[in-house]
Amino acid sequence: MAENTSIVYQKNNNTWVVTDTCQNSLFNVVLTDLNGDGKKDLKIVASITAAGANSENVVFIFNPRTAQFVHNSYYDLPNIKYDKSKKEIRSAWWASANRPQEKMTYRLTGDSLRLDKGVKY
């Protein structure tokens, strides 16, 4: 494994098992509902980048049937947040020298996300 690989473990039947790996060092781990089901999901801030201190995230959605967190790459969006009042996912990238500023909103479609609106400038 590379030097900057982090390993994510979960407890399954009283045994710790590897769930996934992240190719960056972990900066922060946050439990927050990101899909509006009222269950806390796992947002791993894998990197802080650019002039706007953007968080690049790896997201594990909690599956209540298996009581496990499952990596869902659709949610691996920068600065991701769930807006409960509008039932939408928000993602933004704050401007830097080599990337424009952007703001996007997504709607839930099953286990994936559908772009609703967005702007880049």
Secondary structure, DSSP 8 states (H G I E B T S, - for coil): --TT-EEEEEEETTEEEEEEEESS---EEEEE-SSSSSS-EEEEEEEEETTTTEEEEEEEEEETTTTEEEE-GGG--TT-EEETTTTEEEEEE--BTTB--EEEEEEEETTEEEEEEEEE-
